[in-house]
């Protein structure tokens, strides 16, 4: 069954590659797995519009892919399909390279749910180009992985934990700087991948400059639904894409706490909801450029959680603060009892909505 799937996907890749125009999404990126949490991720920056739409791919409990240089986006979904079927990252990448007559202009990296890594830099990628696979790493001869393109040159490396890769860089210090930064950084997987991107930029980065960036982090649990992503962020066109990506990561952390608060409310765990909403407010308030309306929503749900804990007097100032930014929150409030989000008590609801006056 799995061999049949490899053949089918290889045929699809061959047809797709033959019909696709070459797009020079030259860039630097990282794919990685966090051994402690099991989280899997991919992060990228480029002087190319909306780089995340073609380079970065990830699926919970399966793996992550970065496909770049003269990019063939099909490496993303096909690589994930092979890993989902049980192939390791090295097996998946070898199979797809063998089916790709244009592999000498590709740069592709994959990491699977067990942290096995494979990365390919084609011999015709625009220099400076190269990669570093996590230790222990081994380089394989190009002839063993490019059957459909026997004249191709390139380097395939296998390793563990992470891979950093780059092409059309200002210099050849970029990918070693990324590897060093990722390995020495603290924090969760998102923090460490951002550190790798920052390091690449600090030593020169893309020779053309910068335009877009993206970061995706998914759970290591395959039972998590595909659309449940810890981070799935893109900066499509910005003069400082990495700075903006960091801001969005911080804001996403706040909304992750908001989502956890909503789940706690659904399960009638008001103490947990209060804790999560409070943390969301704190992070958002410390994040540059957050609109007052965003903070008002977080404040509002914090107040709702307080009411459900029987702490109305603490909630009223928060309602007043939210209503001062957006009075429509007061109009929404009488609708919540029907959904079980506030007590069905007209006197209570009137006291809350009066804070808008």
Secondary structure, DSSP 8 states (H G I E B T S, - for coil): -HHHHHHHHHHHHHHHHHHS---EE-EEEEEEE-TTT--EEEEEEESSTTGGGTSEEEETTTEEEEEEEE--THHHHHHHHHHHTT--HHHHHHHHHHT-TTGGGEEEEEEETT-EEEEEEETTS-SS-EEEE-SS-EEE-GGGS-TT-TT--EEEEEEESEEEEE-SBSSTTHHHHHHHHHHH--SSHHHHHHHHHHHHHHTT-BTT---EEEEEEE-S-TTS-TT--SEEEEE-S-TTHHHHHHHHHHHHHHHHHHHHHHHHHHTT-HHHHHHHHHHHHHHHHTSTT--HHHHHHHHHHHHHHHHHTT-HHHHHHHHHHHHHH-THHHHHHTTTGGGTSS-S-HHHHHHHHGGG-
